[in-house]
């Protein structure tokens, strides 16, 4: 789960990380009022969407008076901001963050992420702040500092000092950097974060060390024990298809194809998507219904897939080990009768009670195409999609 910049900054400030003064605004009038509250002579108006690269897309405006702040807010609110990370549809700006402009001397990059290779939290830092980490890795790989944390003892101050010295900070900034790094680590660890990025972390001309921008995402599986974090979720920033599925306990990722997939097991789902591509089609989604594929769960999966208006064919591919194919078949029939499946449907069942499940499908009286192998199922799904497309065209 992602959160907004202002939310990430509020969290970090509670853990001792210095941030500029700022406030949230939902209208041009509120934006100018926030600037007066903050004080000073220059302010930054920032679009709050779940995406980086907002500055390059015009989502961050530097303002010097009330008129400029009001104009910037008026131009941003209600607009869909398209960045290099949002895709062509962009994301809707419904709130702004107004903060005091900082006189920047130097910029640094600081990030925390779960490293699956070492199975530890990894800290990534660089003196090339203000750039995306991918760009830093490509253009300045030698500037990247990496440090892993032993989960048995947690992050130690000497590790933070090593990072601070590696960034080339002066001696009077080392203590501030240690406090920032240790505070960021505690926020990451204590709140079950999956990623924390401060980019840029700046040394201001007054000698302060400030998190000028911040991004955080959290482990969805841990939200049940972090209600204060779950409350920060902004569904308007999420793919509506993925939101619908996740609210119903389904693992779903929306894609741009036309063949909807309902599959149990992440590995089988990936293999099925590959086979669809190999057969000449494009998957519309990744959907793993999990091990307990009850009729009700299968019906929910159909609703999730059919919520995507681009879906023109559905492929159901189930390998039953824990669950049973006859349950899945009952769910397919239930979905057809309750949800209304008006696109070609291809079903491949294998494993426990496969023959019984296939018999249920064949005797249902509905137009269901069955397949015995994964390759056959993918080929039939692509063929059905092409036939449906040609029929619509004619």
Secondary structure, 3 states (H helix, E strand, C coil): CECCHHHHHHHHHHCCCCECCEEEECCHHHHHHHHHHHCCCCEEEEECCCCCCCCCCCCEEEECCHHHHHHHHHHHCCCEECCCCCCCCCEECCCEEEEECCCEEEEEEEEEEEECCCCEEEEEEECCCCCCHHHHHHHCHHHEEEEEECCCCCCCHHHHHHHHHHCCCCHHHHHHHHHHHHHHHHHHHHCCEEEEEEEEEEEECCCCEEECCEEEEECHHHHHHCHHHHCCCCHHHCCHHHHHHHCCCCEEEECCCCEEEEECCHHHHHHHHHHHHHCCCCECEEEECCCCCCHHHHHHHHHHHHCCCCCCEEEEEEEECCCCHHHHHHHHHHHHHHCCCCCEEEEEEEECCHHHHHHHHHCCCCCCEEECCHHHHHHHHHHHHHHHHHHHHC
